[in-house]
């Protein structure tokens, strides 16, 4: 081979090498893009699956709570209302189940049960509306249905714990375990042990009674930012007013001046003071101490005294709970021995030093007005006869409670127990109607009333 041919051959090899190199690089880029797109797709898909799973958990939890109330209720009207809500919960749960990638034949019994639950409870509700009471047979069926829902709830909440620890629905749905994918096996084999609920709000009766669109309890003139700051300094006596930082203004239901403070330990405090009247609306800070030295009774007194410093008087403790090293205390005005639940003030107290860590008076200022309490028309004994006979009454109080659409009604509040559970039952003190039932839900993070 002569020099010319050799040169041509070398050039050809160089060109081929360059073309192959470009192809390899291009394929690498395309592969990288493809893998990136695939990863993004899988992440998006997993987010959709997890959203549907957690909504399924919520629907089942709500259905269980309402079914429990149905069993504790003695009012056909209230039972009908609850059963209709359970039917909707079951229907929505069915929808969420259908959006998860399980093997249908592995969960056929559960799917069938949830579907039947929606129709069954709706039928019972319609019969109650027609005046047909729940007979003994249906009562027994309801009790069995409730037990089944409890079991499903335990399984799902147990699986929720795994989700928090990194369980991946997409991966599990792609792995085959015998006749089903791993997700199906996991969902069907839960034994309900070691249930750990997600963090829940630990509140007492009617803790979210901000039921009015208009703020009723702030009939004052607007104050300046400087006046609001001085008012806050009179409440937070441990903080130098010069160290309070003005963070700006908020404009929602309440127009407020917002302040913050950071102490030498790095503890951050945030507070809102209303423009109208310069009243403390909210306060939040953190607990850096972890050694309980103060009893709940002392914390309750601290809460009442703090409310007085915030210019809210005549409050009594209507609910309290201890979670970790903190006490959560609900206060309400009591007029003529009647608890005014719409006017709640919520306070959090550190049980180590007795510091107030949280203050929330939104419900109070939303609803508080001078009220004329109407007299009862039925006696306590008559009201007691209206509640379910299986409930054992521990305490009775008169209470003004919030209803939908801003209404308020005077009730007898019966704090009762049944099968180890605590219920708050509210019987209208004028008509004798059962207005509401709240159940105490015990969690690792305190007690919740639903």
N, C-alpha and C positions, 0 to 999 in steps of 0.2 A: 504494500500500500504506500503510495507516494505521499509527500508532505501535504499536498493540497487536499487529498481525500481525508488524511488524518485530521487536518484542521476542520474540515466540514463535519466529520464525525464528532469531534470534541464539541463543536458549537451546537450540534444537534443534541448531544447529551446534556449540555448545559441548559438548553431551552427546555428539554423534557424534565430535567431536574427542577427547574424554576416552576414549570407548570404543575408538577406533582407537589412541590412545596406549597404553592398557592392553594392547590386543591385541599391539601392536608390542613392548612391553616383555616381555610374557608369551612371545611367540614367541622373543625374544632370549634370555630365560632358558632356555627349553626347548632352544633351539639350543645354548646354552652347555653345558647339562647333557648334551645328546646328544653334543656333540663331546668333552666331558670323559670321558663313559662310553666313547665310541669309542676315545679315546686310551688309556684304562686297559685296555680290552679288547685293543688292539693290543700294548700293552706286555706284558700277561700272556701273550699268544699268542707273542710274540717270545721271552720267557723260556722257554716250553715248548719251542719249536723249538731254541733254543740249547742247552738242557739235553740234548735228544736228540742233537744234533749232537756235542757233546763226549763223550757216552757212546759214540756210534758210533766216534769217534776212539780212545777208550780200548780198545774191544773189538778194533779192527783192529790197534792197536799191540801188544796182548797176543798176538793170534793170530800176528802176524809173529815176535815173539820166541820163542814156543813152537815154531813150525814150524822156525825156525832151530836150535833145540835138538834137534828130532827128527832133522834132517839130521846133527847132530854126535854123536848118541847111538848106542851099539852094544848097548843093552839093550832087549829086546823089552818087558819090563815097564814100564820108564820111558817108552819110546816110546808105549805104549798109554795110559798116564796122560796124557801131553802131548797126544796126538791127541784124547782125550775132552774135554780142556779147550779145545782149538782148536774142536772141534765146538760147544761151548757158546758160545764167543766169537762164532763165525760166526752161530749162531742168534740171539743177542742183537743182533748187528750188523744182521741182517735186520729185526728188530723195530724198531730205532731208525731204519733207513732208511725203513721204512713210515710212520713218524710225521713225516716231513719232506715239505713241499709241493712236490716236484719233479714233472716230467712223466714218467710211467712209461716211455713209449716212447722217451724220450731217454736213459735209463739202463738199458735192458733187459738189455744184456750184463753190466753190473756186478751188477745184482740177481740175475740167473741164476747168475753165478759164486759170489756169496756164499751163495746157497741151496744150490748143489751142494757147496760147500766143507764145509758142515756135515754133509751126508750122506756125503760121501766119507771124511772123516777119522773119522767114527763107524764106518763100515764097516771101515776099516783097523784101528781099535782092536779091534773085535770079532774080527777075524781073528787078530790078534796074541794075544788072550786064548785063542783056540782052538789056538794053536801054529802058525798059518800065518804064516811070515815075510814081510816085504816084499820082493818080488822086484825084479829089475832094472828091469822096466817101470814098476812102481809107484814105485820110487825116482826114476826120471826124471820121472814125473808129479808127484811131490812137489816136486822141484826147480823145475819149471815153475810149480806152484801157489804156491810160496814167492815166486818172482819176481813173480807177479801181485799177491800180497798186498803186497809191497814197493812196487809201483807205486801201488796204492790208498792205502797208508799215506802215501806222499810227497804224493799229491794232497790228501788230507784234512788233513795237517799243514800244507801250504802254505795251504790255505783257512783253517785255524785262525789263521794269522798275520793274514789279512784280518779275521777275526772280532774279534781283539784290537784292530784298528785301526778298528772301527766298522761292519763289514759287517752289513747288516740282512737277515735271511732273509725276513721277512714282505714287505718292500718288493720284494725281488728276485723273490719268487714271484708278485707281482702285475704285473710288467713282462714283456711278451712280446718275445722276441727270435727272430724267425723262427718256426719250428715249436714252440719250447719257451719256457718262462718263463726268465728270466735266471738263476735259481738252478740250473736244470738245465744250462744252458750253462756256468756257472761250475764246477759239479761235474765235468762231463765233459771240460772243456778244460784242466784243471790239468796242467802239464808236470813238476811235481815239483821245479822249480828253486827255489833260495833258501829252502830249508826252515828254519823257525825253530821249535824245540820250545819249549813252555811250560817254565817253570822246573821242574827236577827235583831230587830229592834226590841228592846226590853221596855215596854211601856204598859201602863195601866189602862183602865176603862176610858174610852173616848179620848185617847191621847192625841188624836188628829182631828179635833173638833173645830178646825178653821172653816166653818161651813158657810159663812156669809161672804158675799162679794164685796160688801162695803165694810170698812173699818168702823166699828161702833164705839170703841172704847178710847178714842183719842180726840176728844172735843177740846182741843187746846190750840193756842196760837203757835206758829212756828218760832223756833228759837234759833239763834246763831250757832255756828260751829263752836265758837269759844264757850258759849253757855253750855252746850252739850258736853264739851270736854270737861268743864268744871263739874257738871252733874256726875259724870262718870268717875271723876277723881274723888268725889264724896263717897261713892260706893266702893271703889277699889282703893281702900285706904292704905294698902301696903305698897301701892305704886305711886311714884312721884309723878304729878301731873305734867311736869316738864318732859318726862320721858315717854309720854303717850304720843304716838305718831299718828297724824291724820292721814288716812289712806284714800280719801275721796268720798263720794256719795253713791248710794244705791237707790234705785227707783223701781219698786215693785208694788206689791200690796201696801207695803210700808215704805215711806221715803225716810232714809236714814243717813246719818253721818257715821262713817266707819273708821275705827281706830285700832291700832295694834301696839304691842309692847313686847320686848324681848329682854329677859333678865340676864344676870351674869352667868346663869347655868345654861343659857341657850333655850330656855323655855319660852315658847311663843304664845301670846294671848291675843285673841281677836274679839272685838266688841262692836255692836251696832247700837246707836242711840237714835231714837226717832226724832225727826225734825219737829213734829208737832209735840210740844210738851217737854222734849228733851228726856224721854224715858228710856231706860235700858231695855232693849228688845232681845238681844242675844249676846251670849258670852261663851267663848270656848277656849280652853287651854288644855294642858296635858299633865298627867300624873307621873312624876319622876321618882316617886317613893314607892316601895313595895313591901311595906311592913304595917299591917293593920294594927292600929292601937285604939281606934275609936269605935264605940258601939253604934249600931244603927240608930238607936234612940237619940244619941247625941248628934248624929249627922242630921236627923230630922229637925232638931232644934236649930242647928246651924243654917239649914235651908230656910226655915221660917224667918229667922233673924235677917238673913241676907235679903229675902224678899221685902222685908220692912225697910231696909236700907235703900232698896230700889223703889220705894214709895208704893208698895203693894201690901196692904194690910188685911187683917181678918181672914187669914188663910189657915187651913188645917190640912194635915196629911191625909190623903185619900188612897195612896198607893205608894209602896216602897219596895225596893228589891236590892240585893247586894250581888254584884257581879265582879269577881276578882277582888281588887282592893278599893273598889268604888261603890258608892251608894247612889241609886237612882230614885229620886223622890218626886212624886206628883202632889202638888198643892192645889187646893180649890177653895173659893169662898164658901162658907156655910151660913145660910140665912134662914132663920127660924127652923134650925135643925135639918135643913135641906141642902144637900151637896149640889153646887152649881158646876156640873161637869163641863159645860161649854167654856168656862172661864179658867181652864187649867194653866198652871205655871209649873214647868218642869225644871228640876235642878239636879245637878250631879255633884257629889261631894266626895273628896278624897278621904278615905278612912285611915290614912297614915297621919296626916297633919291637920285634917279638917278644912282644907282649902276647897273653895267652890271652883269646880272645874268646868261647869257648864250651867247655863241659864237660858231658858227659852220661854218668852211670854207672848208669843204670837197669838195663840188661842185666846189668852186673856184680853189683849187689846183689840182683837178682832171682834169679840163677842160681849165684852163686859159693859153692862148698863144697869141702872137701878131697876130691879124687877119687883113686881107685886106677885108673890107666890099664891096661886089659887089654892083654896082648901081641898083636901081629899074628899072624895064622895063615897069611897068604899073603905072598909076597915082593913087592917093588916091581915086579919084572919081570913077575910073573904079573898084578898089578893093571894094569900098563900095557897088557898084551895085551887087556884087557877094553874099552879105550876105542876110539873110532872111528879107523880107520887113517889117515883124512885129516887128523887133528890132529897138529901138530908140538909135542912137549912141550918147554917151556922150563925148567921148574922143578918139583920134586917135594917136597912136605912132608907130614908126618903132621899130621892135624887132627881134633879132636873137634868134630863139627858137630851142630846141633840139628835134630831132625825134628819132625813133628807130634805133638801130644798130650804134649809134654814129654820125649820120648825124646831120647837122645844116642847117637851112634855114631862109632866110630873109623874114619877114612878116610885113604886116600892122596889128597892134593890135587894134581892135575896142572894146572899153569898152562900152557895150550896156545894155539896160534894156528892159524887156517885162513882162507884168503881175506882176509887183512888184519884179521880179527877175533880177539879174545882170549877164551878160555873158561877157566873154572875147572871141572874135572871131578872129581867125588868118587866114588871106588871104595871100597866097604866093605872094610876091612883084615882082616876075619874071614871074610866070606862071598864076597867078590868081586863083589857086586852093585853096579850103578851107582845111587848114591843121589841124586845131584843134578848138574845142570849150570847154571852161571851164565855169562851172557854180558856182556862189558863193552860198554855202550852209550855211545858218545861223543857229547856234546852241547856246546853253547856254554857251558853252565853246569857243566861238569865231567863226570866219568865215572860212570855208573850201572851197577851189576851187577844183572841180572835173570835 
